[in-house]
Amino acid sequence: MSEVREAPRRAAANVTVETPLQAPVERLISMSDAYAQSLYPAESNHLVDFAALVQPHVRFFVARRDGQVVGCGALLLDESGREGELKRMFVDPLARGLKVGRELLQAMEAHARGIGVRVLRLETGIRQPAAIALYESAGFRRRPAFPPYRPDPLSLFMEKWLA
């Protein structure tokens, strides 16, 4: 009788902290902007400006698959370093369904835990059911708007306590 072996699980992506100042990342950010603008009016697009992504209080994550940039996300830390906000999470449409978003989110959360962040928060749009499902499956819970946001009928606010 022959033995059936499962192929080893291949990671969806390799996620590392990098600078956003690289052409493939800038392309993803532009795609993210265009996508958000296609779903929401300007007053409901709470995008972090690209220049803000290189500030000292920001950790920028890049997901690569087979050497190609396929996703990104930013962790913005508050002044205390104990609270973080996830921003600019985006996966290239060609890499969707490959679990890149989950790997990116897990890497960002692990990094946050490692540097002592107690709570992660995020704002996402209500017209992004895949993103909402990802966050909920990772343990994020809905909550009211948090500063600097105001309630917005097109926004959903979430948080996850790490400690």
ABEGO torsion letter per residue (X at the ends): XBBBBBBBBBBABBBBBBBABBAAAAAAAAAAAAAAAAABBAAABBBBBAAAAABAABBBBBBBBGGBBABBBBBBBBAAGABBBBBGBBBBAAABGAGAAAAAAAAAAAAAAAAGBABBBBBBBAABAAAAAAAAAAGBBBBBBBOABBBBAABBBBBBBAX
